[in-house]
Amino acid sequence: MQAFRHCALAALLLVGTCAAAPGSQPPQPRTGHPRLLVDAARGRADLQALLARDADAARRYAALVARMHPYVDRHRTDPAWIVSRLQMYWQSHSTKVFVKNGVYDHAEGSAPVPTVRFTGTRDAASAYFTPKLEDVKPYMGERDLLWLQNRNASGQPWEWVSQAKSGRIVEAINLRIANLARDAAFLYWATGDDAYARFAYDIFSTYMAGMTWREEPVDLNHGHDQTLLGLQSFETIHEDIVVPLTEAYDFMHSYVPADRRPLFDRAFRQWADLIVRNGVPWNNWNLIEARFILHIAAVLPTQEGDAYVRKVLKEGAARQWTLRRLHDHGYNIGDDRATGIWNESPGYSMNVANDFMECVELLDEVFGIDVLPDLPALPRAARALPQYLLPNGRTVGFGDSRYETPRTGMIARLLAHARRHGKAEDAAAYATLLATLRGADEGGGTDPVRGLLEASKAPAAAPASVAAYQTPTFYAPNASWLVQRNGHAGPDAMAISVAGSSGNHAHANGIAMELYAQGLSLAPESGRGSGYLQNDHLEYYSQFPAHNTVVVDGVSAYPSMKSNHPFTLLAAYPAPGSPAAAAFPRATFGAVAFREPETDAEQQRVLGIVRVDGTHGYFVDIFRSRRRDGKDRYHDYLYHNLGQSLRFLDPAGQLLATTPSQRLSFADGDLIGYDYWRDRASLTSRAPLRARFDLQLSGQQRTMTAWLQGGAGREFFSLLAPPSTAWSAGMLPREVEQAPLPTLVIRQAGEAWLRPFTAVFEPGDGGPAHVVGVEQVGDGRALALRVRTTDGARQTIFSGDAEDAVFERDGQRLRGRYGIAAERDGRLQYLFLGQGREIASSGYALSAPAGAAAALWQQDGRWRFSADRPVRLQVPAADWPAQLAITVDGRATRIAARRRQVDGRSVLDYALPAMTAAILR
């Protein structure tokens, strides 16, 4: 009857999810307790078998017992020691908490028992350390004073501190103790030793009895904060203590006196009700809250728990959307451009995917409800996760993200789900993906019980190359993010990440650029700063001045965090999501457009990678910007780069002198974020010049040389910007990580559309440069950059501001947005039309009646050709045959040429179909 009841519940919620996969059984709910982390029916036997066969699991178990022994042993004779360290209203027994401006104000009321103390501030930042349990004063908190150690004062003294200045220390102490209670409850279940249960129950009972009397906190401002508050924290997503408390209750349920369970159940219900009522429904908050609600549902009596399951799956609430509604919103379901990327910055996106799968896992294992078929974006999200990765295995850094290894918990859960449901093919695919991506931080993280129970869940599989899961370009419109790659691993791989502002945890950054080369994000994103509520985040890190972008009139700004200012993708090559094997291998590019709302300016950025040879290449950046009303004062091009120095050099490599400057500041009417810069110096130049960044890194040198164009009304600044806070621990030496970023700012008077900012960035390892000169030819709507390299080659990069833009000079021509003509010793190496109608050089031409992408190149002594639609190829008649024999889609065909005269020269003209990397001759 129990299994039938849960399948009936599922049928009411999700049509078809109780159907069994071929070769599998319908999901069955776990009955009795424990049920959250193990199945009461077989969990103890499974644990014993695991410990017997798996040495690592046995080691983890022994370590857990050893860690808990001193706490449990002391509790036999001194039970007050651990209980008195809980952060409670020991003296006042307060029931009602009041907050103001994200800070604890006071508490009122009186209960018959000590009640749970509310935390100090919404922001985690504090001048005080979270104390070790041994240093916590027992029963502290009288007059809302806490005994804490001042991290900033000389000698770091201990002092009595107002709770309102303690950050989130109160909840951190309680969470630490609750985790000990959960670990002890687990060992009680595993061993039957009542000493573990007494330790766990005394903590649990004191805390939960006190929580029973707590009321919903009150925001004295009667503002937005009121909608976010939890019972013990400022944000419902930080009610993390729910997890160890429910797990402890679950493991020791048989030990808890029956007459006390209604009291604890009531406390959990009021907690769940507040989590449902408060929070944010359209982002990562909703999933975190759903996890808490399902944990509570699992430990309540059946009918009460089912009501909360319905809330998560079918009913929802104003601030607690159902899983399906959130899934469709965040993964852009219904848009044919949906990619499996969630609409938040990478770190949060990975968390959301795992939280979704943890909810799927809870519903499947605990309640017998398989909701995965109703959430089809989740498998796609797993396959898309590698697209976030730079060649060093770290994620890109846009928005409130860090450069971190991928979090693969959701893949492990998909694998476990596939195995539970008898889907062998899916399980094998997930196992390979997991082996390819799994980082050292997996396998339960710092949670000893989960780490133990999950130690042997994933079957061994051989890793694949990450390149099998990545594409040369990838575009996620709901996150306003475009990435380009040339190479997937090793020191020679290069990448460009471009971000607008769409979704959650986004920054106000316009069209922000990140450049990766030489194993690092040399032009990094800057991260979030010290905290979301801190001035450095609000004024600098989340704003234009912290990014590689262009600021209009010194005032470009718009809301960050939840932002609705994406860029528009104009063109990209290869087509986003298409495989590398089908693409021209020597170049990628992307063109995006953006409307800057503060000045109503239109901006357009073209970024590309050009590969010179197998180990060298450079980046191209062409940024156009202008106000729509024509009242441009100036435009500032910002570029931050890792390094210890920035120098300006003339084309011959001679140092250019700069003059100290007080410009670029809030005093001039610029953004307040400009005041975070220091050591400004500048020069003016009408001639081309270089900006050279040097980084000394553990005995290795890294360089970035920006080839720039001078001009009238253009001033070049060097300055120091705050350090990037996007680095994960250990990525860089501490002195490099915390050092200010050398930064280039180019201020151009007037508009910057017909006189765009252009730059060629060459990364290096301290050896001889390969780029020896960059000449800009033309201006206006279309221009060319002629890049000369040490091997005597020349690449001419053409750029137009629209499909109908035309560049024509010296026998070269582009009609379109982007193209490259590469020559050496007067002979063509390749012709690349990134997007446009025509490109021509050296007697060769590619043309199409509508915008096309095509390439003709020499490789291994043969001419190869790719095109995404039919294209006409023009070649010198003297060098090519009158007929081509080619293979397209596995079929051999012959294409005859039409001979004609162009500018007095005889040429052959072939009408070629769309094809990928085909050999022409």
N, C-alpha and C positions, 0 to 999 in steps of 0.2 A: 504493500500500500504506500510506503514512503516513497519508493521510486516512482510509482504511478503519480503520486501527488505532485512531485517536482516536475515530472514531464508534463503534467497538465498545466502547472504554473507556467512552464516554458512555452507551451502552446498558446497560452493567452498573451504572452509577451512577444514572441518571435515565431512567426510561421515557419515551420519546417526545421527548426534547429534541433529537434529531438530525433530526427531521422538518423539512422546509423549509417556510417560509411561502409562500403563493401568490406567484409572481413573484420568489422569491428562491432563492438557492443554499444548500445545507446549509453550516454553518460549516466552514471548512477550517483546520487547524492551520498555524501558521507553521513552516517548517523552516529549519534552519541558524541562524546568528547574524549580526546581532542579531535578536531577536524580541520583546523586552519592549516597547520604545517604538516600534519600526519593524519593517517586514517586510523581511528580507534580500533577498527576491526583487525588490522594487520600491521599497524605501525611499529609496535614493539618488536615483532618478529623480523620485520624489514630492517630495523635498526641493528639488531643483533647480527643479521646476515651481512649487512654492510660493514660492520666493524670487523667481522671475521675475514672478509675477503679483501678489504681495501685498507692498506697500511696508512694511507694519508688520512682517511676518515678516522681510523683508530688514533692516530696522532692528534687530530683535531679534538676528538672526544677527551683524550687524556689531558690536553691543555685546558679544556673547558673545566674539567673537574678540578685541576690544580688551581686554576684562577679563582674558582668559587669557594674552595676549601676554607681559606682564612675568614671570609665573610660569614659563611655558614657556621663554622666552628665557634667564632666569637659570639654569634647570635644565641648559642646555647646558654651562655651565661650573662650576656649583655644585650638583650634584644632591643634596648633603647638606642644603641649606638647608630644603627643604620636608619631606624625610623625617625630619629630626631634630626637627621640631616635632610629629610624631605623639607621642601620649601612650602610651608603652610602658614596660615594665620594662627599661630600657636596660642597667642595671647588674646587676640581680639575676636577670633572665630567669625570674621567678617563674611558676609554673604553677597553683598553688592559692591561691584568695582566700578570706579569712574575713571575715564581717561580723557585726555585733551591734547590735541595736536600730536598724536602718535606717542604720547608719554603718559605713564601711569600718574594719576592725580591723587586718589585716595580710595579708601574702602569703608563701607558702613555696614551696619547690621550685626546680628549676633546669632550664631547657631549653637546647638548644644555640644558640638564637637569641633575640633580644629578643621578649618576649611582650606582648600587649595589656594595658594598665593598666586596672583596674577603676575605676569612678567613685567619687566621695567619699561621697555620701549619697543616700538615697532621695528626700529633700525637695530641691527645686530651690533653696530659699531659702539664701542665702549672704551673708556680709559682704564678698565679693570680686567684682570685675568679671571677666567672661570676657575675657581679653586678646585684642587683635588678633594675627594671626599674626606680624606684625613684632615684637611685644613678647614672644612666647613664647621662653623660653630654650631653645636646642637641647639635646636629650638630657636634659632636666631630669627629676627624680623620684628622685634618689638619696636613700636613707633616707626615701622617701615624702614628700618636701618639694617644693612647687611655688612658683614665683616669681609672685606675684599682687599686685594692687593693692587695698588696703583701702578700700572705699567709705565706711566709717563713721568712720574715724580722721581726725583733723585733718590737712589737707593731702593726704589720700588717698595715703599712701606705698605704695611697693612693698616687699614683705617675703616672706621664706620662710615658707610656710604648710603645716601638716600637711594631707595629702591628705584626711583625715577631716573637715576644715572647709571643703572646697572646693565643696560642693554637687554639681552635675552639670557642673562646668566641664570635667572630663576628657573626658567623652563629647561635650560641645559642641565642643571643639577638634577632636577626631577626626572628628566629623561634618562640620565645615566643610572639613577637608582632603579627606575622602572625596568631598564634592560637587565639589570642584575636580578630583579624579581622574575622576569621571564626566563632567564637562563636557569635559575634555581628551580622554577616550576617544571621546566623541561627535564632536568635531572631527577626531579621527584617522579615524574611520569616514567622515565627510563629505568630508575632503580627501585622505586617504591620506598625510598628512605624519607621518613617524615621530617627529618631535619631540614631538608631542602624545602619542603612544603611550608613549614613554619616560617622560615625566612621569607619566602615569597608572599605568603598570605599576610603576614604582619605589615609588609609594605603596601600591598594591594588594598587591604582592608582599610588602612588608615587613609590612604589617598582617595579611594573611591567613596568612602563614607563622607569625607569632607567635600567631595565633588557633588554629592547629592544635594547639599544645601546651597551650592553656588547658583546665582542667577545670571542671566545674560548681562554682560558689562554694558555700561552706558557711556556713550561719547557726549561729553558736555557741550561740544560744538553742534551736536545733532546733524552731523555731516556724513560724508561718504564713509568715514571710518566705521560708523555704526554698522554698515552693511558687510564689513570684513571681519568683525571681531569673533573670536572663538571663546571658549570658556576659560582657557588658561593662557592664551596668546592673542596678539593683536591681529593675526591673520588665521583664518580657518585652515589654511594649508600648513600651518605650523602646529597643528594639533597632533604632531607626530607621536606623542606619547600614547595615543589610542592604540597603536599597533602592538607595542610590547605589553600593554595592559590587557588587551583582549587575548593575546597569545598566552599570557600568564594565567588568566582566568580559564582559558580553554584547557591548558595542560593540567591544572590542579583542580578542575571542576569537581571531581569526586571528593576532594579534601574540604572544599568550601561548605560550611554549614548550610543546610537546606533553608533554614529560616533567614539566612542573610542574603541569599541570592536575589529575592525580589528587590532589596535595597540597591544592590549593585546593578541589577537590570534597569531599574528606574534611572540611575545615574547615567548609564550608557544611552538610554533612550533620549533623555533630555540633551545629551551631548550630540547625538546624531541629528536630532531635530534642529539644533542650532546650526550644525554644519550644512544641513539642507537649506535652511533659511538664509544663511549668509554666504558670502564668497563672490566669485566671479565665474559666470557660466561658460564663457566662450573661449577659454584658453586653458593652459596647463593646470590652473587651479581646480577646474571641474573634475579632472581625473584624480588628482590627489585626494580631493574630498570624497570621490566615489570609492576609492580604496578604503578610506577610513569608515565610510558608511557600511561597506560590505564586511569589513572586519567586525564591526559591531553587530551586524545582522547575523553573522555566523555564531555568535555566542549567546544570542537571545533565544528565548523559547520560539518554537517553530513558527507560529502564526505571527508573532511580533517581528521576527526576522524577515519573513516573507514580505511584509509590508514595506520594508526598506529596500528589498530587492526590486519590488515593483517600482519604487520611487526612482531607482537607478536605471531601470530598463524601459519602463513604459510611461509612467506618470510624469516624472520630472517635476521641476518647480521653476519659479522665476529665476532663481540664482543657482539652480542645479539641473542642468540639461540632462536628458537621457544620453546614454552612450552613443546611440545611433545619430542623434541630432548633432552632437559635438563632432563625431567622426565626419559627417558630411560637410560640416562647416569648415573644420580645420584642414581637412585633406582636399578641399575644393571639389568634392564629389558633384557631378553634374556638369563640370567644365571639362571639355575634351582635352584640355592641356594639363589635367591633373597628373602628377608624377609620383606620388607617394611621399612627397615632402610636406611636412606639417608647416603651418604658417606662423612659425616663430623662429628665432635664431637657433643655430645648430644644437647648442647644449640643451636648450629647452625642448627642441624637437625630439632629440633622442630620449629624453626623460619621458615625454608624453607617450612615445611609442611603447616604452617599457611599462608605463603605468596602465596604458590600454590593455596590454597583454597580461599584466598582473590581475586586472579586473576580469579578463577573459578566463584566466586560470582559476581564480577564486570561484567564479560562477560555474565553471566546468567541474572542478574537482570537489568543491564543497557543496554546491547546490544542485549539481547534475543538470546544468543548463549550458549548452554549447552555443555561444553567441558569435563565434568567429565567422560563420558563414554570412552573418548580417553585417560584418565589418570588413568588407573586402579590401579596403586600403591597407590593412595591416601587413599582409604578406608582401604587398608592393612596397610598403615603407621599409621592410627588411632588405629587399633587393636594392632599394635606392640609397640605403645608408652609406655604402662605399663612395657615392658621388660627393659626399661631404669632404672626403679625405684629400689632403695634399700629398705630394709624393713622399713626404717623410712620415706618413701614417697618422698625422694630426689633422683634426678638422679645420676647415676654414674658420675665420674669426669674426664674421660680421655680427653686428648687434651686440647684445649682452652675452657674448660667448668668449670662451678661452680656446687656445690651441691645445686640444686634448685628444687622447686616444679614444677610439669609438666605444660607446657603451653598448654592449651586445646582449644585455639581459633579455631584450624582447626577442632576439633570434633564438636564444636558448629556450624561451618559453614557447615559441612557435614550434621548435623541434620537439619539445616534450608533448605539445598538443598533437602533433602529427603522429607521434609514436602511440599516444593513448588511443587515437582514433584509427589506427591501422593504416595510415597513409605512408607507405614505405618510400615512395618516390619523393614526396615532399620532405620526409624526414632526412633522406640522403642529401637532398639539396641544401636544407638548413644546416646539416652537420658540416658540409663543406664550407658554406659561407661562414659559419661560426668558427671553424678552424682557421679560416683565412684572416678573420678580423679580431679574434679574441685577444684581449689585452691581459696584462698581468694582474689587473685589478678585478678580474672576474672571479666567479666561484663563491659568491656570498659576501664579497667585500670584507668589511670589518665586523659583520654580524656572525658570531661564532656558531650559533645554532643553524642558521640558514646555510652557512658555509659548509657545515658538517652534513646536513641533510641533502645538499645539492652536489656534494663532492663527486659523485659518480653518475649524475643524471645524464650528462652528454656523452654519447658514444664517440670513440676516437674516429677521426676522419682526416684524410690528407688535405692540407690546405691547397687552395688554388692560387693563381696570381690575382692580385687585386684588380689588375687590368681587365680581367674577365667581367668585372662588374661595373667598370667605368667607361665613359665615352669621352671623346676629345672635347665636346662642349655639352653642357647640361644647363637647362633653364627651368626654374621653378617660379612661375608667375605669382603664386599666392604668397611667396616669401620675397619676391622681387630680387631674385638672385640668379646670376649667370656665372658659370665657371668655364674657363678654357684650359686645356692641358696639352703639353707636348712632352711626352714621356710620362711614365707612371711611377718610377722609382729611380733611386740613384742620384748622384750629385749633379748630373746633367739635365735632369727633368726640370721643366718650367711650367708655371701656372699663373693664371690671372683670375682673381675672384672679384666680381662686381656686384655691389649691393645697392638697392634703393631702400625704401622704407615702407614695408607692408607687413601687417600682422602685428604680433606682440614681441616685446623685448627688442624692438627696432630702434635705431638711432635716427636723429635728424641729420642726415649726412649727404643729401643730394645723390649724386652718382659717385659712390665711394669705390676706390680701387685698392686692391691688395696684390702685391707682386711677390711671387715665390721663385727662388732660384738658389743654387748652391746649397741646397739642403735646408733652407730657412725661408720664412716670410721676411724678406729683407725690407720690403715696404709694408709694415704690418698694420693690422687694425689695432686700435688702442685699448679695447676692452671697456669695462664698465666703470673703472675707478674704484674708490674705496667702499662704495655702497650706494644703493639706489636713492637714499634720502640724503646723501651727503652733497655738499656744494660742488665738489669736484666733478661728480657725476652730472648734476643738474646743469652746471654752467659750462663744463668742458667736455668730458668724455662722451656724453650722449649727443653732443652738438657738432656742427660743421667743423670748428677749428681743430678737432682731434682726428680728422679724417683726411684721406687723400682725395680731394674734391675741389670744387670751385665755389667761392663765396661771392655773391653779387652785392656790390656797394657796401660790403662789410656787415650786412645785416641778415643774411639768409638764415631762416629759422622756420620751424614748424613743430608740432607736438611730437615728442619721442614716446617710447614705450609702446602704447597702442597707436600705430601710425597708419595712415591711409594715403601714402604718397609714393606709390611704386613708380619705377621707370617703365617705359614702353620699349619692348624689344623690336627694333627696326629690321635687323638682319643679323645672322650669325653663320659662320662656317667652321666645321661642318654643321649641318642641321642638328640642333640639340637632340641628344639621345641617339644619334646614328653611330654605328660602329666605326672604329678607327680604320679597319681594313678597307672600308669603302671611300676613304678620304684622301685628299692630297696631303702628303706627310710633312710638308715643310712650312706650313702656315696655318694659323687659325685666326679668326677675328670675330668681334661682336660690335654692333652699333646699337646704342640705346638712346632714348630721348626722355627728358624729364621737364616738368613744369615746376619751377621754383616758386612757391606761393607767396612768400613775403614781398617780393618785388615784381611778381608776375613775369618772371623771366623764363625764356625757353633755353634749354641746354641740350646738347647732344655730345655724346662721347663715343669715339671709336677707339677700341683697344685691340691690339693684335700681338701674336707671337710670330717671330720669323726665325726659322732655324737656318743657321749658316752652314753647319755641318753636324756630324753626329754628337759633338760635345759642346758646341757653342751656338748661341743665339742671342736675340735681343727682343725687347718689348717696344711696341709703338703706341703712343698715346696722342690723340688729336681731340682736343676739347673745345667745343664752340659754346658760347654763352652770350645772351643779349636780353635786355628788357624788351618786352613787347611794346611799351609806350615810347621807346627810343630815348629815355632819360637816363641812360647809363652814366654813372660817375666813374666807377672802376670795377674790375673783376680781379679776384685774388685766386691764383692757382696754388694749392697747398700740396706739399709732398713730404711725408715723414719717412725716414730711413734709419734702420739700425746702424750704429757706428759710433766711433769716438770723435770723428771730425767731418767737416764739410768744407771744401775749398772750391773756389771758382777759378777756372783755367781758360786761357784763350785757345783758339784752334791749334796752336803750336804746342800747347801744354804748359805755357808760362803762367805763373800765379797772377791772378788779378786782385788788386787791392780793394778792400771794402772800407766803408766809413760807419762808425757807430751811429745808430738811429734810434729815435724815440717813437717812430711811427708804428702803425699796426697796433692800436690800443683802444681801449674803451674810451679814453679821453678824447679820441678823435671821432667818436661816434660809432666805432666798430663794435662787434659783439663782445660781451664781457669775457668770453672764452679767450679772446686775444690777449687778455692780461695774464693768462697762464704761461705765455711765452716769455723768454728772457734772452739776454745777450744778442739783441738784434743788430745786424750790420747790413749795409746794402751797397749796391753799385748800379749804375745805368750802363747800357751797352746797346749800340745799334748793330753790332757785329755778332755773329754766332759765338757761343761760348759753351763751356762744360761746367757741370756741377759734379764734383767727385766726393763720394762718401766712402770712408775707410773704416773697417771693423776688424779689430784684432781679437781673435776668439780662440783661446786655449792653444796658442801656438800656430793657429791657422789664420790666414787673412781672407777677408771677404770684401769685395768692392762693388760699388754701383756707380756707374758713370752716366749722367743724364746729359745728352747732347741737346742743347737749347738754341733757340733763335732770338737774337736781340731785335730791337725795333724802337721806333719813336714812341714815347709815352709808356715805356716798359721799364720797371725797376725790379731788381733781383735782390732778395733778402736771404741771408742765412740767420738762423736763430736756433734756440734750444727749446723744445717742447717737453711737456711732462712725459715720463716713461710710459710705454705700453703696459697695461695691466692684464693683457690677454695671455701672457706666457704661463703655462703650467709649471709647477715646481720641477726644477731639475733640467728644464730645457736649455737654459743658458746659465753661465756663471752669474752669481748673484750681482757682481759689480756691473755686468752688462745689462742684466734684467732691470736693475733699478736706476740705470743711468738715463739722463734725458735723451730724447731723440733729436739728432740733428735734423733740421727741417728747412726745406726750400719753399719760399713764398715768392711768386711772381705777381706783381701788381701791374695791371695794364689799365691805363686811363681810357675811358670810353668803352665801346662795345668790344666783344671778343668773339664775334661770330665770323665776320669777314676777315678778321685778323686773329684766327684761333690760336690757342696755346698748342704747341707741338713739342713733343719730346721723344727721343729715342733713348731707352734705358738699356745699358749693357751691363749685366752682372759679371763678376770676375772673381778669381781666386788669388789675385795678387800678381799673376803672370802677365805677359804682354797682352794688350787689348787687341781685339780682332776688328773692331770698328775703328777706322782711321779718319773718317770725315762724314759729316751729314750736311747736306745742302737743301734748303727749302726752295722750291721753285713754284712761284705763283702764290696767290692769296685769294681771298674772296670765297666763292661757293665751292671751288675745287682747287686742290693743290697737290703737289708731289714732294716727297722727301726722298732724296737720292743718297743712299747709304753706301759708302765705299768700305771694303774690308781688306784685310792684309793679303788675301790671296789674289788680289787684283779684280775681284768681282764687284759688281754694283747691283744693288736692289733698288728699284724705284717703286716707292709705295705711294699709290694714288688714293686720294680720299675726296669724296664729294658729299655735300650736305643733303642730297636727295637722289632718287633714281634718275632724275633728268639732269643732274649736274654734269658738266663737261669740262674735262681738262685736256688740253692739246698743246704740246710743245715738243720741238726737236724730234719729230717723227714718232712720238709716243702719244697715246690717247686713252682716256677712260671716259665712258659714259655710265655713271652709276655711283655707288657708295664707296666701293673699296676694291683695290686690285694691286697686284705686284708684278713687275717685269724684272726678271733677274738675268743679268748678262755677265759674260766674262770674255775678255779679248774680242769684243764686238759680236759675240755669238750668243744666242739665246740659251739660257739654262732652263728657265721655265716661265710660263705665263699663267697667272692666277687671277681669275675673276671671282672675287669673293661674293659680290652681289652687284649686278648691273646688267647693262645691255651690250656693252662692248669694251674690249681692252685690246690695245695694239702696241707692238714694239718690235723692232728689228726685222720687219717684214712679216711678222706673224700677227694673227688677230683671232680673237674669239668674239662671236656676236650672236645675239638672240633677240627675237622680237619683244620679249618681256624680260623682266629681271631674272637673271639666272646665276648659278654658281657653277664654275667650270675651271679646269686646270689642264695644262699641257706641260709635261716635264720629262726630262731625261733621267733615267735611272738604270744603272748597270748596262749602259750602252744602248738602251732602247728608249723609244718615245712612248710615254704612257698618257692616258687621257681619262678624265672623269667629268661628268656633267650631270646635273640634276634634272635636265630637260633637253630637248633637241637644241643643238648649237651648230653654228657654221664655223668651221675652222679654216683659216687662211694661212698658207705657208708659202715660202719662196719656191717657185716652180723648179728651179735648178736642183734643189736638194731633196725633192719628194717625188714618189711615183704617181702615175696618173690614176692608179687604183689602189685602195687599201683593202687588205684581207684581215678582217677582225672577227672576234668572237664576242657576241653579246648574249647574255642570259643562256649560255651554253650552246648557242647556235652560230655557226660560221656564216659570215656574210661578206659580200664585197661592195665597196662604196667607191663609185667613180668620182673623179674630181672634175670641176668645171674650171677651165683656164680663162683668165682675164688679166687685164692690165690695171695696175694701181700705181699712181704716181710715176708712170713711165717704167714700172717694173712688172715682169710677168709673175703671176701668182697662181696657185691652185686653191680651189675653194671646195671643201668637202662638207656635205650636210650630214652631221653625225647625230645619232640618237643618244638619249640618256644612257649612261653606262658608268661603271665604277672601276677605276684603276685598270682599264683595258689596255693591252699592248697594241699600238697602232702600227709600229714597224721596228 
